[in-house]
């Protein structure tokens, strides 16, 4: 087996967290992966991994090789995609990142499998910042800004964010103002770099500082926390609509705090776009667009 394949397996071992997990992902015997990893270490004359019963860690040499091997593995995958793209038929395994609250996986799977039965789908829960290469994702549905030049995106829909609170919390504390908002407990998410959010946007421009003892990557969890009276939450008005109509959540500061943001399909930039990724992007754009139109029509009825 070529050294390039050993490097790809080494990358899998690092990113999957163990030899066993890498072997399952590669669909090869665990012993084969262990043997090839040992040969790779022998070839370079260094130890790449510290191995213990329930954990592994990279040596300094291992970190350096991983940094370079990851780039090589990406280039090899790009080459495979270029070759497979010649006949234009989607096939293989497609790994899709989806926020837990999106709830669109099976609708997409049904439509995609009906059109392209040679593709197997793997949906991976994603939160906040996306390390697509590190998680082996081909495409992902992401809400919020994307500040990464290595990614390409297609906007699916725009939505308004709104601050919500439970009626009980407002009865106990009164209504917040922009000036008093920093004193309120807030349920916070994370920015694209993975840092806890420390400010919310103002419609008139600028931001207002916020803080709170509870943080979650899931907007659905933050919305539930607001419903339970744990604090204020800045959430999608579209997602919160039912709870607002039921009286379980109350919008506050509607004219002062919030922003328009977008749900976007993103994928790594490459010279050749894999047919299965292109097919998914086109299909998801259509399916999600029709789902949004149906939900909006039902809400207005």
Buried (B, 14 or more C-beta within 10 A) or exposed (E): EEEEBBBBBBBBBBBBEBBEBBBBBBEBEBEBBBEBBEEBBEEEEBEBBEEEEEEBEBBEBBEEBBEEBBEBBBEBBBEEBBEBBEEEEBBBEBBBBBBBBBEBBEBBEEBBEEEBEEBEBEBEEBBBBBEBBEEBBBBBBBBBEBEBEEBBBBEBBEBEBBBBBBEEBBEEBEEBEEEEBEEBBBBBBBBBEEEEBEBBBBBEEEEBEBBBEBBBBBBBBBBBBBBEBBBBBBBBBBBBBEBBEEEBBBBBBEEBBBBEBBBBBBBBEBEBBBBBBBBBBEBBBEBBEEBBEEEEEEEEE
